[in-house]
Amino acid sequence: MTTTRSPHYVYVLRCSDGTFYTGYTTDVERRVREHDAGEGAKYTRGRTPVELVHVESFDSRSAAMSREYELKQRTRAQKERLVESSDAEEAFDP
């Protein structure tokens, strides 16, 4: 029996108030829909709609969670530079 491991993602959203939210998921499209529907993280519930602005893919949950923590420690200016240097739509191809 062959098992396929689902990819693990770290994503950054730009909220309607201009703030950034960083999270972890195994299904980026579903998670963004949940945030927009007010069913995501408490932080984003009053800040919809959200826009996906950065995505990174990892082979392991551990690596993704470590990267999520790293991104959450960054300053707003550092996150802005990260977002400016990436194209989330191109980078995320499920």
C-alpha contacts under 8 A as a table, 3 or more apart, distances in Angstrom:
res1	aa1	res2	aa2	distance
6	S	26	T	6.59
7	P	26	T	5.94
7	P	57	S	6.63
7	P	58	F	6.14
7	P	59	D	5.68
7	P	60	S	7.24
8	H	24	Y	7.39
8	H	25	T	6.08
8	H	26	T	4.73
8	H	27	D	7.84
8	H	57	S	5.76
8	H	58	F	5.10
8	H	59	D	6.22
8	H	60	S	6.26
8	H	61	R	5.79
8	H	64	A	6.17
9	Y	24	Y	5.67
9	Y	25	T	5.31
9	Y	26	T	5.78
9	Y	27	D	7.50
9	Y	28	V	7.07
9	Y	55	V	6.69
9	Y	56	E	5.57
9	Y	57	S	4.60
9	Y	58	F	6.07
9	Y	64	A	6.19
10	V	22	T	7.13
10	V	23	G	5.66
10	V	24	Y	4.55
10	V	25	T	6.54
10	V	55	V	5.77
10	V	56	E	5.30
10	V	57	S	6.65
10	V	64	A	6.00
10	V	65	M	7.61
10	V	67	R	7.19
10	V	68	E	5.90
11	Y	22	T	5.67
11	Y	23	G	5.46
11	Y	24	Y	6.35
11	Y	25	T	7.88
11	Y	28	V	7.52
11	Y	52	L	7.30
11	Y	53	V	7.67
11	Y	54	H	5.50
11	Y	55	V	4.40
11	Y	56	E	6.44
12	V	20	F	6.57
12	V	21	Y	5.57
12	V	22	T	4.44
12	V	23	G	6.55
12	V	52	L	6.19
12	V	53	V	5.75
12	V	54	H	4.98
12	V	55	V	6.51
13	L	20	F	5.55
13	L	21	Y	5.10
13	L	22	T	6.40
13	L	50	V	6.04
13	L	51	E	5.31
13	L	52	L	4.60
13	L	53	V	5.54
13	L	54	H	7.09
14	R	18	G	5.90
14	R	19	T	5.79
14	R	20	F	4.71
14	R	21	Y	6.52
14	R	50	V	5.63
14	R	51	E	5.09
14	R	52	L	6.50
14	R	53	V	6.48
15	C	18	G	5.29
15	C	19	T	5.37
15	C	20	F	6.04
15	C	21	Y	7.18
15	C	44	T	6.95
15	C	47	R	5.45
15	C	48	T	6.11
15	C	49	P	6.44
15	C	50	V	4.50
15	C	51	E	6.45
16	S	19	T	7.42
16	S	47	R	5.26
16	S	48	T	5.49
16	S	49	P	5.62
16	S	50	V	5.94
17	D	47	R	6.19
20	F	76	R	7.87
20	F	79	K	7.91
21	Y	43	Y	7.83
21	Y	44	T	7.46
22	T	68	E	6.73
22	T	71	L	7.20
22	T	72	K	6.49
23	G	68	E	6.36
24	Y	64	A	6.97
24	Y	65	M	6.72
24	Y	68	E	6.61
25	T	28	V	6.17
25	T	31	R	6.94
27	D	30	R	5.57
27	D	31	R	6.21
28	V	31	R	5.10
28	V	32	V	6.13
29	E	32	V	5.32
29	E	33	R	6.32
30	R	33	R	5.14
30	R	34	E	6.23
31	R	34	E	4.97
31	R	35	H	6.26
31	R	40	G	7.10
32	V	35	H	5.08
32	V	36	D	6.22
32	V	40	G	7.95
32	V	50	V	7.50
32	V	52	L	7.26
33	R	36	D	5.09
33	R	37	A	6.09
34	E	37	A	5.06
34	E	38	G	6.31
34	E	39	E	4.90
34	E	40	G	4.99
35	H	38	G	5.23
35	H	39	E	5.57
35	H	40	G	4.08
35	H	41	A	6.75
35	H	44	T	6.32
35	H	45	R	6.81
35	H	48	T	7.39
35	H	49	P	7.96
35	H	50	V	7.11
36	D	39	E	7.42
36	D	40	G	7.53
36	D	45	R	7.75
36	D	48	T	5.61
36	D	49	P	5.34
36	D	50	V	6.09
37	A	40	G	7.46
38	G	41	A	7.96
38	G	44	T	7.19
38	G	45	R	4.63
38	G	46	G	7.52
38	G	48	T	7.41
39	E	45	R	7.02
40	G	44	T	6.71
40	G	45	R	6.74
41	A	44	T	5.61
41	A	45	R	6.63
42	K	45	R	5.34
42	K	46	G	7.95
43	Y	46	G	7.11
43	Y	47	R	7.48
44	T	47	R	4.92
44	T	48	T	6.43
44	T	50	V	7.78
45	R	48	T	6.41
47	R	50	V	7.11
52	L	55	V	7.80
52	L	88	A	6.59
53	V	83	V	6.07
53	V	86	S	7.67
53	V	87	D	6.97
53	V	88	A	5.12
53	V	89	E	7.82
54	H	82	L	7.88
54	H	83	V	5.87
54	H	86	S	6.28
54	H	87	D	6.66
54	H	88	A	4.53
54	H	91	A	7.84
55	V	88	A	5.64
55	V	91	A	6.57
55	V	92	F	6.30
56	E	91	A	7.61
56	E	92	F	7.84
57	S	64	A	7.45
58	F	61	R	7.28
58	F	63	A	6.39
58	F	64	A	5.66
59	D	63	A	7.38
59	D	64	A	7.93
60	S	63	A	5.37
60	S	64	A	6.42
61	R	64	A	5.13
61	R	65	M	6.03
62	S	65	M	5.18
62	S	66	S	6.16
63	A	66	S	5.15
63	A	67	R	6.27
64	A	67	R	5.12
64	A	68	E	6.12
65	M	68	E	4.96
65	M	69	Y	6.26
66	S	69	Y	5.21
66	S	70	E	6.26
67	R	70	E	4.89
67	R	71	L	6.14
68	E	71	L	5.21
68	E	72	K	6.17
69	Y	72	K	5.12
69	Y	73	Q	6.44
70	E	73	Q	5.34
70	E	74	R	6.88
71	L	74	R	5.33
71	L	79	K	7.46
74	R	78	Q	5.85
74	R	79	K	6.39
75	T	78	Q	5.17
75	T	79	K	6.32
76	R	79	K	5.05
76	R	80	E	6.12
77	A	80	E	5.02
77	A	81	R	6.34
78	Q	81	R	5.18
78	Q	82	L	6.32
79	K	82	L	4.99
79	K	83	V	6.15
80	E	83	V	5.12
80	E	84	E	6.05
81	R	84	E	5.07
81	R	85	S	6.20
82	L	85	S	5.29
82	L	86	S	6.51
83	V	86	S	5.32
83	V	87	D	7.55
84	E	87	D	7.75
86	S	91	A	7.56
87	D	90	E	5.48
87	D	91	A	5.96
88	A	91	A	4.95
88	A	92	F	5.83
89	E	92	F	5.50
89	E	93	D	7.52
90	E	93	D	6.75
